[in-house]
Amino acid sequence: MKRMLAGCVIWMGFLLGGCASSEENLDPSRILYQTLEVDGDYGATRIITDAETSAQLDRTTDEVEWEDQPVPIEREPDVKVTFVYTPEDAPERSLDFGIWYEEQMMGGIDPRDSRGELKSDQVTLFQEVFDEYE
């Protein structure tokens, strides 16, 4: 009985380890975003499906140093962004972010409240990409 239990635990470890490593290097299949308009409402949802652009923006979010603290900004983000990941043989998952350009801040809305500081070149990259797709 112990041997069977140990075998199950080892098998589950391999299974979970394999799933985790396959998604770790996964680029987003698409990026959805909405920009804050002058009237205070968000515009239409736009979609970025270009693999190179999606990978570039994903690498940029990986470079951000995250803190498990809520964003200290009271106004709405300049852009709401959702990175959608579609792994093979697994359900789609998504990560939501808010980006505040003036404060050079990126806030993680999902899966937990966190914030990260963007460098000026990262802010410029996000602005250029989102402006290009407008």
TIMI-2910 file (N, C-alpha, C, CB; in pm, 1 decimal, decimal comma, always signed):
<rs>
+----------+----------+----------+----------+----------+----------+----------+----------+----------+----------+----------+----------+------+
!      n_x !      n_y !      n_z !     ca_x !     ca_y !     ca_z !      c_x !      c_y !      c_z !     cb_x !     cb_y !     cb_z ! resn !
+----------+----------+----------+----------+----------+----------+----------+----------+----------+----------+----------+----------+------+
!    +81,7 !   -118,7 !     +0,0 !     +0,0 !     +0,0 !     +0,0 !    +86,9 !   +126,3 !     +0,0 !    -93,3 !     -0,8 !   +120,2 !  Met !
!   +193,2 !   +123,4 !    +83,3 !   +283,1 !   +239,0 !    +89,7 !   +352,4 !   +261,1 !    -43,7 !   +387,5 !   +220,3 !   +200,7 !  Lys !
!   +390,8 !   +151,1 !   -107,1 !   +459,0 !   +161,6 !   -235,0 !   +367,1 !   +223,3 !   -340,7 !   +508,1 !    +23,7 !   -280,6 !  Arg !
!   +241,0 !   +183,6 !   -339,0 !   +144,3 !   +237,9 !   -433,9 !   +121,6 !   +387,1 !   -408,2 !    +10,9 !   +161,1 !   -424,8 !  Met !
!   +111,1 !   +425,5 !   -282,1 !    +92,7 !   +566,1 !   -247,2 !   +213,7 !   +648,6 !   -289,0 !    +67,9 !   +581,3 !    -96,8 !  Leu !
!   +333,1 !   +595,5 !   -262,0 !   +456,0 !   +664,8 !   -301,2 !   +462,4 !   +678,6 !   -453,4 !   +580,7 !   +589,1 !   -248,4 !  Ala !
!   +423,8 !   +573,5 !   -524,4 !   +422,4 !   +579,3 !   -670,8 !   +327,0 !   +685,4 !   -722,3 !   +384,4 !   +444,3 !   -728,5 !  Gly !
!   +209,5 !   +695,9 !   -659,1 !   +111,6 !   +798,3 !   -699,3 !   +165,8 !   +938,6 !   -674,8 !    -20,7 !   +779,4 !   -622,9 !  Cys !
!   +230,8 !   +958,7 !   -562,0 !   +287,0 !  +1090,2 !   -529,8 !   +395,2 !  +1128,3 !   -630,5 !   +344,8 !  +1091,2 !   -386,8 !  Val !
!   +482,3 !  +1035,4 !   -662,5 !   +588,5 !  +1061,3 !   -760,6 !   +527,5 !  +1089,7 !   -897,8 !   +686,3 !   +940,8 !   -768,8 !  Ile !
!   +430,8 !  +1009,5 !   -938,1 !   +364,0 !  +1029,1 !  -1066,7 !   +299,1 !  +1167,6 !  -1075,3 !   +258,3 !   +920,0 !  -1088,5 !  Trp !
!   +230,1 !  +1208,5 !   -969,4 !   +166,1 !  +1341,2 !   -966,3 !   +271,0 !  +1451,9 !   -972,7 !    +80,1 !  +1357,2 !   -838,7 !  Met !
!   +384,9 !  +1430,6 !   -908,4 !   +493,6 !  +1528,8 !   -913,9 !   +543,7 !  +1547,3 !  -1056,2 !   +609,1 !  +1486,1 !   -823,1 !  Gly !
!   +564,6 !  +1436,7 !  -1127,3 !   +606,5 !  +1445,3 !  -1266,7 !   +501,6 !  +1514,7 !  -1352,5 !   +635,0 !  +1306,4 !  -1321,7 !  Phe !
!   +377,8 !  +1477,9 !  -1330,4 !   +268,2 !  +1535,3 !  -1407,8 !   +258,0 !  +1685,7 !  -1385,2 !   +136,2 !  +1467,6 !  -1371,4 !  Leu !
!   +258,5 !  +1728,5 !  -1260,3 !   +250,0 !  +1871,3 !  -1229,5 !   +374,6 !  +1945,4 !  -1274,7 !   +228,8 !  +1892,2 !  -1080,4 !  Leu !
!   +489,7 !  +1885,5 !  -1257,8 !   +614,0 !  +1948,4 !  -1302,5 !   +617,3 !  +1967,5 !  -1452,9 !   +733,0 !  +1865,8 !  -1259,2 !  Gly !
!   +569,5 !  +1869,0 !  -1525,7 !   +565,1 !  +1879,3 !  -1671,4 !   +469,3 !  +1985,9 !  -1718,4 !   +526,6 !  +1747,4 !  -1731,8 !  Gly !
!   +355,4 !  +1997,8 !  -1653,4 !   +257,9 !  +2100,6 !  -1691,0 !   +310,4 !  +2239,3 !  -1660,4 !   +125,4 !  +2078,1 !  -1618,5 !  Cys !
!   +374,6 !  +2254,8 !  -1547,6 !   +424,6 !  +2386,4 !  -1507,6 !   +533,1 !  +2433,4 !  -1602,3 !   +478,0 !  +2382,9 !  -1364,2 !  Ala !
!   +623,8 !  +2345,7 !  -1639,6 !   +733,2 !  +2388,1 !  -1725,4 !   +685,6 !  +2416,1 !  -1867,6 !   +842,2 !  +2282,5 !  -1726,9 !  Ser !
!   +581,8 !  +2347,9 !  -1915,3 !   +535,3 !  +2371,4 !  -2051,4 !   +464,9 !  +2506,0 !  -2064,5 !   +442,1 !  +2259,7 !  -2094,9 !  Ser !
!   +400,6 !  +2553,3 !  -1957,9 !   +332,6 !  +2682,7 !  -1964,4 !   +425,0 !  +2797,9 !  -1931,1 !   +214,7 !  +2684,1 !  -1870,8 !  Glu !
!   +536,5 !  +2769,3 !  -1863,9 !   +624,0 !  +2875,3 !  -1817,2 !   +678,1 !  +2958,9 !  -1932,2 !   +738,3 !  +2816,9 !  -1737,8 !  Glu !
!   +711,9 !  +2896,0 !  -2044,1 !   +770,6 !  +2966,1 !  -2157,3 !   +667,6 !  +2999,6 !  -2264,4 !   +881,3 !  +2883,3 !  -2217,3 !  Asn !
!   +541,4 !  +2991,9 !  -2229,8 !   +434,2 !  +3014,8 !  -2324,1 !   +411,6 !  +3164,3 !  -2344,4 !   +306,2 !  +2947,3 !  -2276,5 !  Leu !
!   +410,0 !  +3206,5 !  -2469,4 !   +377,1 !  +3346,1 !  -2501,6 !   +226,0 !  +3359,0 !  -2513,9 !   +447,6 !  +3392,4 !  -2633,8 !  Asp !
!   +173,6 !  +3480,3 !  -2493,1 !    +28,9 !  +3498,7 !  -2505,4 !    -17,5 !  +3472,1 !  -2648,1 !    -10,9 !  +3640,6 !  -2462,6 !  Pro !
!   -134,5 !  +3411,4 !  -2661,3 !   -191,9 !  +3389,0 !  -2794,0 !   -254,5 !  +3517,3 !  -2847,2 !   -296,8 !  +3276,4 !  -2789,5 !  Ser !
!   -297,1 !  +3602,6 !  -2755,9 !   -351,0 !  +3733,7 !  -2794,5 !   -348,4 !  +3825,9 !  -2672,9 !   -496,6 !  +3720,7 !  -2851,2 !  Arg !
!   -352,7 !  +3953,7 !  -2701,2 !   -357,2 !  +4054,9 !  -2596,0 !   -476,3 !  +4145,3 !  -2624,6 !   -223,1 !  +4137,4 !  -2588,7 !  Ile !
!   -563,3 !  +4159,8 !  -2525,5 !   -679,6 !  +4247,8 !  -2536,2 !   -650,6 !  +4372,5 !  -2454,3 !   -811,1 !  +4176,6 !  -2487,2 !  Leu !
!   -689,2 !  +4488,3 !  -2505,7 !   -667,0 !  +4610,3 !  -2428,1 !   -771,8 !  +4715,7 !  -2458,6 !   -528,4 !  +4666,1 !  -2455,8 !  Tyr !
!   -791,3 !  +4802,4 !  -2360,0 !   -880,9 !  +4916,7 !  -2372,1 !   -808,5 !  +5039,0 !  -2318,1 !  -1015,6 !  +4892,4 !  -2296,2 !  Gln !
!   -815,0 !  +5148,4 !  -2391,4 !   -751,2 !  +5271,2 !  -2344,9 !   -855,9 !  +5365,7 !  -2286,1 !   -674,8 !  +5340,1 !  -2460,2 !  Thr !
!   -812,7 !  +5439,9 !  -2185,9 !   -898,9 !  +5536,6 !  -2119,5 !   -916,6 !  +5657,0 !  -2211,2 !   -840,1 !  +5579,3 !  -1981,5 !  Leu !
!  -1041,0 !  +5691,2 !  -2239,8 !  -1072,1 !  +5802,8 !  -2327,9 !  -1076,4 !  +5933,5 !  -2248,3 !  -1206,4 !  +5778,9 !  -2400,1 !  Glu !
!  -1081,1 !  +6044,2 !  -2318,1 !  -1085,9 !  +6176,9 !  -2256,5 !  -1209,7 !  +6193,1 !  -2168,7 !  -1083,9 !  +6285,4 !  -2364,3 !  Val !
!  -1320,4 !  +6131,3 !  -2207,2 !  -1445,7 !  +6145,2 !  -2131,1 !  -1449,5 !  +6057,1 !  -2005,1 !  -1564,1 !  +6110,4 !  -2220,5 !  Asp !
!  -1342,3 !  +5979,0 !  -1980,2 !  -1335,7 !  +5897,3 !  -1860,1 !  -1384,3 !  +5754,4 !  -1878,1 !  -1414,2 !  +5961,4 !  -1753,5 !  Gly !
!  -1435,5 !  +5721,7 !  -1995,9 !  -1478,4 !  +5584,6 !  -2024,9 !  -1368,2 !  +5513,6 !  -2103,6 !  -1613,1 !  +5583,5 !  -2104,5 !  Asp !
!  -1373,9 !  +5382,4 !  -2101,6 !  -1277,4 !  +5305,6 !  -2180,7 !  -1331,7 !  +5284,4 !  -2321,0 !  -1246,2 !  +5169,5 !  -2113,5 !  Tyr !
!  -1242,3 !  +5290,1 !  -2418,7 !  -1279,9 !  +5270,6 !  -2558,1 !  -1305,8 !  +5124,2 !  -2588,3 !  -1171,8 !  +5324,1 !  -2650,0 !  Gly !
!  -1322,5 !  +5097,4 !  -2714,7 !  -1349,1 !  +4960,6 !  -2760,2 !  -1231,5 !  +4869,4 !  -2727,0 !  -1377,1 !  +4958,2 !  -2911,9 !  Ala !
!  -1262,4 !  +4742,8 !  -2708,7 !  -1157,1 !  +4644,4 !  -2683,5 !  -1085,6 !  +4616,0 !  -2814,4 !  -1215,1 !  +4513,2 !  -2622,0 !  Thr !
!   -956,1 !  +4629,5 !  -2810,9 !   -872,0 !  +4601,7 !  -2927,3 !   -795,6 !  +4472,4 !  -2901,0 !   -773,7 !  +4720,4 !  -2956,7 !  Arg !
!   -756,8 !  +4406,3 !  -3008,2 !   -689,5 !  +4277,3 !  -2995,9 !   -557,6 !  +4280,1 !  -3072,0 !   -779,6 !  +4163,1 !  -3047,9 !  Ile !
!   -452,8 !  +4234,2 !  -3005,4 !   -322,7 !  +4215,8 !  -3070,1 !   -302,7 !  +4065,3 !  -3083,3 !   -204,2 !  +4284,3 !  -2987,7 !  Ile !
!   -288,3 !  +4018,8 !  -3207,1 !   -267,7 !  +3875,5 !  -3231,4 !   -129,5 !  +3846,9 !  -3289,7 !   -375,3 !  +3822,2 !  -3325,5 !  Thr !
!    -53,7 !  +3949,9 !  -3321,4 !    +79,9 !  +3932,7 !  -3376,7 !   +169,1 !  +3864,9 !  -3272,3 !   +139,9 !  +4069,7 !  -3420,6 !  Asp !
!   +223,2 !  +3749,0 !  -3305,5 !   +300,6 !  +3668,7 !  -3210,2 !   +425,2 !  +3742,3 !  -3160,9 !   +341,2 !  +3536,4 !  -3274,3 !  Ala !
!   +493,6 !  +3811,7 !  -3250,3 !   +616,9 !  +3882,1 !  -3210,5 !   +586,4 !  +3996,1 !  -3112,8 !   +689,9 !  +3937,7 !  -3335,3 !  Glu !
!   +482,6 !  +4073,1 !  -3141,1 !   +444,0 !  +4183,4 !  -3052,9 !   +397,4 !  +4131,0 !  -2918,2 !   +333,7 !  +4268,1 !  -3117,3 !  Thr !
!   +317,5 !  +4024,8 !  -2919,2 !   +269,6 !  +3965,5 !  -2794,3 !   +385,0 !  +3915,3 !  -2709,2 !   +172,9 !  +3851,2 !  -2823,3 !  Ser !
!   +480,7 !  +3849,3 !  -2772,1 !   +596,9 !  +3797,8 !  -2698,7 !   +680,0 !  +3911,9 !  -2641,2 !   +684,1 !  +3710,2 !  -2790,5 !  Ala !
!   +695,0 !  +4019,1 !  -2718,1 !   +773,0 !  +4134,4 !  -2671,9 !   +707,7 !  +4199,4 !  -2549,6 !   +787,9 !  +4237,9 !  -2785,4 !  Gln !
!   +576,3 !  +4217,5 !  -2552,9 !   +506,8 !  +4276,4 !  -2438,9 !   +509,6 !  +4182,1 !  -2318,6 !   +361,9 !  +4310,2 !  -2476,5 !  Leu !
!   +499,6 !  +4052,5 !  -2343,3 !   +505,2 !  +3954,6 !  -2235,2 !   +641,9 !  +3956,6 !  -2167,1 !   +474,4 !  +3813,9 !  -2288,6 !  Asp !
!   +748,6 !  +3964,1 !  -2246,7 !   +884,0 !  +3972,6 !  -2188,9 !   +899,2 !  +4099,8 !  -2105,9 !   +991,4 !  +3969,0 !  -2300,6 !  Arg !
!   +834,9 !  +4207,3 !  -2149,8 !   +842,0 !  +4333,2 !  -2075,8 !   +776,7 !  +4319,0 !  -1938,9 !   +774,7 !  +4446,3 !  -2155,1 !  Thr !
!   +663,2 !  +4250,1 !  -1930,9 !   +598,9 !  +4231,0 !  -1799,9 !   +683,4 !  +4140,0 !  -1710,9 !   +457,3 !  +4171,5 !  -1817,1 !  Thr !
!   +758,6 !  +4048,3 !  -1771,0 !   +846,6 !  +3961,7 !  -1692,7 !   +962,8 !  +4039,6 !  -1630,6 !   +900,6 !  +3849,2 !  -1780,4 !  Asp !
!  +1002,8 !  +4149,8 !  -1694,8 !  +1114,4 !  +4230,5 !  -1645,4 !  +1074,9 !  +4319,5 !  -1526,9 !  +1169,0 !  +4316,7 !  -1758,0 !  Glu !
!   +945,9 !  +4339,8 !  -1507,0 !   +897,9 !  +4427,0 !  -1400,2 !   +920,7 !  +4359,2 !  -1265,5 !   +747,6 !  +4461,4 !  -1419,8 !  Val !
!   +969,4 !  +4436,7 !  -1168,7 !   +984,5 !  +4385,0 !  -1033,3 !   +854,1 !  +4408,2 !   -959,2 !  +1104,3 !  +4452,6 !   -959,1 !  Glu !
!   +788,6 !  +4298,6 !   -920,1 !   +656,1 !  +4304,7 !   -860,6 !   +662,0 !  +4306,5 !   -708,0 !   +572,7 !  +4187,3 !   -907,6 !  Trp !
!   +570,3 !  +4381,8 !   -648,5 !   +551,7 !  +4384,4 !   -503,8 !   +408,8 !  +4339,8 !   -475,8 !   +580,4 !  +4527,4 !   -443,7 !  Glu !
!   +388,5 !  +4270,8 !   -366,2 !   +253,2 !  +4228,9 !   -328,0 !   +184,8 !  +4340,4 !   -250,4 !   +257,1 !  +4098,9 !   -243,6 !  Asp !
!   +167,2 !  +4452,4 !   -316,5 !   +103,0 !  +4570,3 !   -259,0 !     +3,1 !  +4623,5 !   -360,1 !   +207,9 !  +4679,9 !   -220,5 !  Gln !
!   -109,4 !  +4677,4 !   -315,1 !   -202,0 !  +4737,9 !   -410,5 !   -142,6 !  +4864,0 !   -471,6 !   -335,3 !  +4770,1 !   -342,6 !  Pro !
!   -191,5 !  +4898,7 !   -587,4 !   -145,3 !  +5020,0 !   -655,5 !   -196,4 !  +5141,8 !   -577,9 !   -194,6 !  +5023,7 !   -804,9 !  Val !
!   -108,2 !  +5236,3 !   -544,9 !   -148,7 !  +5350,3 !   -462,3 !   -210,3 !  +5465,5 !   -541,2 !    -30,6 !  +5401,1 !   -386,6 !  Pro !
!   -261,7 !  +5439,3 !   -659,0 !   -315,2 !  +5545,0 !   -744,7 !   -467,4 !  +5536,1 !   -743,3 !   -259,8 !  +5533,5 !   -890,6 !  Ile !
!   -531,5 !  +5647,2 !   -717,9 !   -677,9 !  +5647,7 !   -702,2 !   -752,8 !  +5653,5 !   -835,0 !   -719,7 !  +5765,1 !   -616,8 !  Glu !
!   -688,8 !  +5703,4 !   -940,1 !   -759,1 !  +5714,6 !  -1068,4 !   -751,0 !  +5583,1 !  -1145,9 !   -700,3 !  +5829,8 !  -1152,6 !  Arg !
!   -835,3 !  +5573,6 !  -1246,4 !   -839,2 !  +5454,0 !  -1330,7 !   -710,0 !  +5443,0 !  -1412,7 !   -963,0 !  +5457,4 !  -1424,7 !  Glu !
!   -668,3 !  +5320,6 !  -1448,0 !   -548,6 !  +5304,8 !  -1531,8 !   -569,2 !  +5366,0 !  -1670,5 !   -512,1 !  +5156,0 !  -1545,2 !  Pro !
!   -460,0 !  +5409,2 !  -1730,8 !   -465,5 !  +5462,5 !  -1867,1 !   -502,5 !  +5353,8 !  -1967,0 !   -331,2 !  +5525,5 !  -1905,4 !  Asp !
!   -460,9 !  +5231,9 !  -1938,1 !   -490,6 !  +5117,9 !  -2025,4 !   -519,6 !  +4996,1 !  -1938,4 !   -371,9 !  +5089,3 !  -2123,8 !  Val !
!   -624,1 !  +4921,6 !  -1974,5 !   -650,4 !  +4790,2 !  -1914,4 !   -607,2 !  +4686,3 !  -2016,8 !   -803,6 !  +4772,3 !  -1873,9 !  Lys !
!   -524,5 !  +4591,7 !  -1972,9 !   -467,2 !  +4492,8 !  -2063,7 !   -492,6 !  +4352,1 !  -2009,9 !   -315,5 !  +4517,1 !  -2082,8 !  Val !
!   -528,9 !  +4261,3 !  -2098,9 !   -544,9 !  +4120,0 !  -2063,6 !   -457,7 !  +4036,8 !  -2156,6 !   -694,8 !  +4075,4 !  -2072,7 !  Thr !
!   -363,1 !  +3963,4 !  -2097,2 !   -280,0 !  +3870,6 !  -2170,8 !   -349,4 !  +3734,4 !  -2165,4 !   -134,0 !  +3864,3 !  -2112,0 !  Phe !
!   -380,7 !  +3676,5 !  -2280,8 !   -450,7 !  +3548,2 !  -2288,1 !   -351,8 !  +3441,7 !  -2335,9 !   -575,1 !  +3556,7 !  -2383,7 !  Val !
!   -339,0 !  +3336,6 !  -2254,8 !   -248,4 !  +3226,2 !  -2284,5 !   -331,2 !  +3103,6 !  -2319,2 !   -153,1 !  +3197,1 !  -2164,7 !  Tyr !
!   -294,1 !  +3035,8 !  -2428,6 !   -367,3 !  +2918,1 !  -2472,6 !   -270,4 !  +2800,8 !  -2483,6 !   -438,6 !  +2944,3 !  -2608,2 !  Thr !
!   -244,4 !  +2732,3 !  -2372,1 !   -155,2 !  +2616,5 !  -2378,2 !   -223,3 !  +2498,2 !  -2445,4 !   -108,9 !  +2577,3 !  -2238,0 !  Pro !
!   -143,1 !  +2409,3 !  -2503,8 !   -199,0 !  +2287,1 !  -2562,5 !   -251,0 !  +2198,3 !  -2450,8 !    -92,7 !  +2211,6 !  -2648,1 !  Glu !
!   -362,8 !  +2136,1 !  -2472,7 !   -420,4 !  +2039,8 !  -2378,6 !   -445,4 !  +2097,3 !  -2239,7 !   -330,2 !  +1920,9 !  -2367,0 !  Asp !
!   -474,4 !  +2226,2 !  -2232,0 !   -505,6 !  +2288,7 !  -2103,3 !   -601,4 !  +2404,9 !  -2128,8 !   -375,1 !  +2337,9 !  -2030,2 !  Ala !
!   -677,7 !  +2442,7 !  -2028,9 !   -770,0 !  +2554,4 !  -2049,1 !   -696,0 !  +2686,8 !  -2065,1 !   -867,5 !  +2563,6 !  -1932,5 !  Pro !
!   -759,2 !  +2776,9 !  -2135,1 !   -704,5 !  +2910,7 !  -2150,8 !   -693,1 !  +2977,6 !  -2014,9 !   -791,7 !  +2995,0 !  -2245,7 !  Glu !
!   -592,2 !  +3061,9 !  -1999,0 !   -581,7 !  +3140,5 !  -1876,8 !   -547,5 !  +3282,9 !  -1917,1 !   -474,3 !  +3081,3 !  -1778,6 !  Arg !
!   -575,5 !  +3376,0 !  -1826,5 !   -548,3 !  +3515,0 !  -1859,3 !   -493,7 !  +3588,7 !  -1738,0 !   -674,7 !  +3583,8 !  -1910,9 !  Ser !
!   -417,7 !  +3693,8 !  -1765,9 !   -365,6 !  +3783,3 !  -1663,3 !   -407,9 !  +3924,6 !  -1699,8 !   -209,5 !  +3771,9 !  -1650,3 !  Leu !
!   -466,5 !  +3993,9 !  -1604,5 !   -512,3 !  +4130,7 !  -1626,2 !   -417,1 !  +4229,3 !  -1560,1 !   -654,9 !  +4149,5 !  -1572,0 !  Asp !
!   -390,9 !  +4338,9 !  -1630,7 !   -304,7 !  +4444,4 !  -1579,2 !   -370,4 !  +4579,1 !  -1602,0 !   -165,7 !  +4439,7 !  -1645,7 !  Phe !
!   -339,2 !  +4674,3 !  -1516,9 !   -370,2 !  +4814,5 !  -1540,2 !   -238,2 !  +4887,4 !  -1557,0 !   -455,4 !  +4875,7 !  -1423,4 !  Gly !
!   -230,9 !  +4978,9 !  -1651,1 !   -107,2 !  +5054,0 !  -1674,0 !   -136,5 !  +5202,1 !  -1657,7 !    -47,9 !  +5024,4 !  -1815,4 !  Ile !
!    -57,5 !  +5266,9 !  -1572,0 !    -64,5 !  +5411,8 !  -1551,7 !    +62,6 !  +5469,2 !  -1610,8 !    -80,6 !  +5450,5 !  -1398,5 !  Trp !
!    +49,6 !  +5545,8 !  -1720,2 !   +167,7 !  +5596,5 !  -1789,5 !   +241,8 !  +5703,6 !  -1709,9 !   +127,9 !  +5652,2 !  -1923,6 !  Tyr !
!   +170,7 !  +5803,3 !  -1658,6 !   +237,1 !  +5915,3 !  -1592,3 !   +316,0 !  +5870,8 !  -1470,6 !   +135,4 !  +6019,6 !  -1551,6 !  Glu !
!   +261,6 !  +5776,6 !  -1396,5 !   +329,3 !  +5728,0 !  -1276,8 !   +426,9 !  +5614,6 !  -1307,4 !   +227,1 !  +5681,5 !  -1175,0 !  Glu !
!   +433,4 !  +5573,5 !  -1435,6 !   +518,0 !  +5463,2 !  -1479,9 !   +495,8 !  +5340,8 !  -1390,5 !   +667,1 !  +5505,0 !  -1478,7 !  Gln !
!   +369,5 !  +5308,1 !  -1373,2 !   +331,2 !  +5200,7 !  -1282,8 !   +247,4 !  +5099,2 !  -1359,9 !   +253,0 !  +5255,9 !  -1160,2 !  Met !
!   +268,2 !  +4973,4 !  -1329,6 !   +184,7 !  +4867,8 !  -1384,6 !   +123,9 !  +4794,9 !  -1266,4 !   +266,2 !  +4770,1 !  -1477,8 !  Met !
!     -5,5 !  +4777,6 !  -1267,8 !    -71,5 !  +4708,3 !  -1157,5 !   -129,7 !  +4576,8 !  -1203,5 !   -180,6 !  +4795,1 !  -1097,0 !  Gly !
!   -103,9 !  +4473,3 !  -1127,8 !   -161,5 !  +4343,1 !  -1158,6 !   -298,2 !  +4331,6 !  -1095,1 !    -70,0 !  +4229,4 !  -1110,5 !  Gly !
!   -401,7 !  +4316,6 !  -1173,5 !   -536,6 !  +4306,1 !  -1121,3 !   -567,3 !  +4160,9 !  -1086,1 !   -638,6 !  +4360,4 !  -1222,8 !  Ile !
!   -516,4 !  +4068,2 !  -1166,3 !   -542,3 !  +3927,4 !  -1146,2 !   -410,5 !  +3853,9 !  -1163,3 !   -650,9 !  +3874,2 !  -1244,8 !  Asp !
!   -370,5 !  +3761,7 !  -1087,0 !   -448,5 !  +3687,0 !   -991,1 !   -449,2 !  +3747,4 !   -850,8 !   -397,4 !  +3548,6 !   -984,7 !  Pro !
!   -363,6 !  +3845,9 !   -824,6 !   -366,3 !  +3909,3 !   -692,5 !   -330,4 !  +4055,8 !   -708,6 !   -268,7 !  +3838,8 !   -593,3 !  Arg !
!   -360,0 !  +4131,6 !   -605,5 !   -327,7 !  +4273,6 !   -606,4 !   -177,4 !  +4291,0 !   -593,2 !   -401,6 !  +4348,1 !   -493,1 !  Asp !
!   -113,4 !  +4344,0 !   -693,1 !    +29,3 !  +4370,4 !   -686,3 !    +61,2 !  +4487,2 !   -777,4 !   +111,8 !  +4245,3 !   -725,4 !  Ser !
!   +180,3 !  +4539,3 !   -761,5 !   +220,3 !  +4652,1 !   -844,8 !   +366,1 !  +4637,2 !   -884,6 !   +197,5 !  +4785,6 !   -771,4 !  Arg !
!   +399,5 !  +4700,2 !   -993,8 !   +536,9 !  +4699,2 !  -1041,1 !   +568,0 !  +4831,2 !  -1107,0 !   +561,4 !  +4583,1 !  -1138,1 !  Gly !
!   +692,4 !  +4869,9 !  -1098,7 !   +738,0 !  +4996,6 !  -1155,7 !   +790,1 !  +4970,7 !  -1296,6 !   +848,4 !  +5062,4 !  -1066,7 !  Glu !
!   +743,9 !  +5050,5 !  -1391,0 !   +792,7 !  +5040,3 !  -1528,6 !   +906,9 !  +5139,5 !  -1549,6 !   +677,9 !  +5066,5 !  -1630,3 !  Leu !
!  +1003,7 !  +5100,9 !  -1629,5 !  +1110,5 !  +5193,4 !  -1669,6 !  +1057,5 !  +5274,6 !  -1786,5 !  +1243,8 !  +5117,0 !  -1708,2 !  Lys !
!  +1120,6 !  +5388,5 !  -1811,7 !  +1069,0 !  +5478,0 !  -1916,5 !  +1066,1 !  +5410,4 !  -2053,3 !  +1154,0 !  +5604,9 !  -1923,9 !  Ser !
!  +1164,8 !  +5324,7 !  -2085,2 !  +1163,6 !  +5257,3 !  -2214,8 !  +1049,4 !  +5155,9 !  -2224,1 !  +1297,6 !  +5187,7 !  -2239,2 !  Asp !
!  +1010,1 !  +5097,6 !  -2110,3 !   +897,9 !  +5004,4 !  -2108,6 !   +765,9 !  +5078,9 !  -2129,9 !   +894,8 !  +4926,4 !  -1975,6 !  Gln !
!   +753,2 !  +5195,3 !  -2066,6 !   +633,9 !  +5278,3 !  -2086,2 !   +622,7 !  +5317,1 !  -2232,9 !   +638,7 !  +5405,2 !  -1996,4 !  Val !
!   +734,0 !  +5359,0 !  -2290,5 !   +736,3 !  +5398,5 !  -2431,5 !   +695,3 !  +5283,2 !  -2521,6 !   +875,4 !  +5448,4 !  -2470,8 !  Thr !
!   +745,4 !  +5164,0 !  -2492,2 !   +710,1 !  +5046,3 !  -2572,0 !   +559,9 !  +5020,5 !  -2567,4 !   +786,4 !  +4922,7 !  -2522,2 !  Leu !
!   +501,7 !  +5017,6 !  -2447,1 !   +357,6 !  +4995,0 !  -2435,1 !   +279,3 !  +5102,0 !  -2510,5 !   +315,6 !  +4993,2 !  -2287,3 !  Phe !
!   +316,4 !  +5228,6 !  -2492,6 !   +244,6 !  +5337,1 !  -2559,9 !   +253,7 !  +5323,5 !  -2711,3 !   +300,0 !  +5473,0 !  -2516,2 !  Gln !
!   +372,8 !  +5294,5 !  -2762,6 !   +390,0 !  +5281,9 !  -2907,7 !   +307,2 !  +5166,5 !  -2964,3 !   +537,9 !  +5261,6 !  -2942,0 !  Glu !
!   +309,7 !  +5052,7 !  -2897,2 !   +235,0 !  +4936,8 !  -2946,8 !    +85,5 !  +4965,2 !  -2944,1 !   +267,0 !  +4811,3 !  -2863,1 !  Val !
!    +35,1 !  +5018,1 !  -2832,7 !   -108,3 !  +5042,9 !  -2822,8 !   -152,7 !  +5153,8 !  -2917,3 !   -145,8 !  +5078,5 !  -2679,8 !  Phe !
!    -70,0 !  +5254,4 !  -2938,1 !   -102,7 !  +5360,9 !  -3034,7 !   -105,4 !  +5305,8 !  -3177,4 !     -0,2 !  +5476,8 !  -3024,5 !  Asp !
!    -13,3 !  +5214,3 !  -3207,1 !     -5,2 !  +5155,7 !  -3341,1 !   -131,8 !  +5078,1 !  -3374,8 !   +116,8 !  +5064,0 !  -3352,2 !  Glu !
!   -190,3 !  +5011,9 !  -3277,5 !   -309,9 !  +4929,7 !  -3300,8 !   -441,1 !  +5008,1 !  -3287,8 !   -311,3 !  +4813,8 !  -3203,5 !  Tyr !
!   -434,7 !  +5134,1 !  -3251,7 !   -557,2 !  +5214,8 !  -3238,5 !   -622,6 !  +5238,0 !  -3371,9 !   -527,1 !  +5348,2 !  -3173,1 !  Glu !
+----------+----------+----------+----------+----------+----------+----------+----------+----------+----------+----------+----------+------+
</rs>
